[in-house]
Amino acid sequence: MGGVDCAALTALLVDALKMLAAPASAQIEYLIEHRVDEDELALQLDDVLPAVVSNFDVPDDAHATLSALDAKLDSMSGQHNARLWTDEALHHADEWSTVRHLAAEALAKLGGSP
């Protein structure tokens, strides 16, 4: 695979998905502990997903769910959606419920667990 570490890349993907699938309270605890903003939740997936998809054979059903998750997060980005990137939104916004569902589904399809 030309120097691409399959295990490390897969671990990063699973970690990103687990954090996206986690309850709001766990997400907020992570953000506080690492001193990062809410958008870091999406950035972790964005950092690893292209490398996984381009370097590994991802099952079609998992690929479809990962694509849906990526599209959902993209639809939530931008200054006009700043209201979605707050602790309050993590707890109450329907968009985050959808993100959690898609992330948990992707984990299950990849053989991980939320």
N, C-alpha and C positions, 0 to 999 in steps of 0.2 A: 504494500500500500504506500510505498514511497515515503516512509517516515511518519505516516499518520498513525497515532497511537489509538487503536480502536477502543481499548478498555477505558482510557482516559477521556476520550471524546464521549463515549457512551455514558460514563459516570457524570460528566458535566451536563449532558442532556437530561439524564434522570434527576439530577439535583435541581435543575431549573424547573422541570415539570413538577417535582414534588413541592417546590415552593409555590408554584402557581396553583397547585391543587390544595394547598394548605388553607385552613381557616384564616379569616382576617386577623384574629388575635396572634396567631403564629407568624403571619407575614409581617405584622407591625413589630413584633418582638425582634424578628430578624433585621428589619430596617433600622431599628434603634441600636441593636447590638453592633451592626456593621456601619452605622452612621452614613446611611445612603437614603436617597429619596425613593418614593414609590415606583418611579419609572425603572428602577434597577431590577424589579421583578420581571419586566418585559425584556430589558436589555440582556439579561443572562441567557434567555432563550434565543434572542436575536444574535448573540455572539456565537452560539454553538450550532444552531439548527442548519444554516447553510453548509457547514462543513460536514455534518452528519449526512445530510441528503445527497451531497455531491460525492462523498467518499464511500458510502456504505449502501448495501441493498436493504432498504427499509421496506417492510411489508406494505402492500398497497393500502390496506385498511388503516394502518398506523400513519402512513404518509398522508392520507386524506384527512385524518384527524389533526395531525400536526399542521397541515396547511390551513385547516379551518381555524385552529388556535392562533396561528400566526396572522391570519387575515383579521380575526377578531381584535387582536391586540393592535394591529395597524389601524383599524377603524376607530380605536379609542385614542389614538395619538393626536398630537397637534395642540396648539394653544387653545383652540376652541373647545377642546375636551379636558382642559385643566381640572375641571371639577371632578373628573373620574380618577384623578391621581392624588387622592387625599386619604387619610386614615378613615374618615367618615364614609367615603365611597367604597373602600375595601370592605367595610361592614355591611353597607346597605344597597349599593348600586347593583341592579340586575346584570349589568355588563360583567361584573366580577363573579357573579354566580355562574354565568356562562363560561367564563375563563376557567373557573375551578372545575366545572363539569368536563370541559374539553381536555384539560390537562390530566385529570384523573382517567379519562377514557384513553388518552394517548399512552399513559403509563401502563394501563392494563393491556393494551394491544402490543406494547413493546415487551411485555412480560415482567414489568416492574409492579410496584404497588404504591399507592398514594401515601 
